[in-house]
């Protein structure tokens, strides 16, 4: 196996398992983007920050029905960017030397923008900051495991796709709740679930790393 193929194999091994990668519409879109010079995979990664920022601003400054729906749309567009950047890079043959940086850093920024804005929207800012910190820590633990030569653990219960699913559902249900009662219980519950779930995810991923290290030691 040559160096390029080896790098692609390593990247594939450390990719988050996402069923929608096999969706025909997604594959067609990836094929289309791979033939274009713009946007590049790194630019797609950065677009995820833009969509997250739109969602966060909608949540903060337009907290009614339309703002909540717009936030849900921003979250899903952010996730679409997260899906497409890696697929265009690998399946489209446009992987760059700095791709790993753009694969991780914009994710942390987008997560922070959305989860912190959720805390401020429900007037419990510390819960938003706590959720953002623990979310970043789940990613740190995953990458730390990879730095030890272990397969990166993407397990939950509150991995990125789970956090954003909870957030999206809370926004949509929150829009109905706001229309009926002008309350925010769905958003408050979602913020708590994200924080607690991320804490549990930190534990499960750390436990995975410990188990792998013990297995490696027994095999040595």
Number of C-alpha atoms within 10 A of each C-alpha: 7 6 8 9 10 11 13 16 13 11 14 13 12 17 13 15 11 9 7 12 14 9 9 10 11 16 18 11 13 21 15 12 20 21 12 9 9 10 14 18 28 22 13 24 28 22 21 26 27 17 23 29 23 21 29 29 19 22 26 20 10 16 21 18 20 15 21 27 24 21 29 25 19 24 28 20 19 27 21 18 21 22 19 21 28 25 23 25 20 18 15 18 12 18 22 14 6 9 16 13 12 18 18 15 13 21 22 19 17 24 25 23 21 27 29 22 24 28 24 17 22 21 12 15 16 12 21 27 21 21 28 28 19 21 27 19 17 28 23 15 21 22 19 16 21 15 11 11 10 17 18 22 23 22 18 19 19 24 21 23 16 16 23 22 18 19 26 22 16 24 30 21 19 27 23 18 19 19 12 9 9 13 15 18 15 21 26 20 14 24 28 16 17 28 23 18 21 29 20 17 24 26 15 19 22 18 12 19 22 13 12 15 16 12 11 11 9 8 7 6
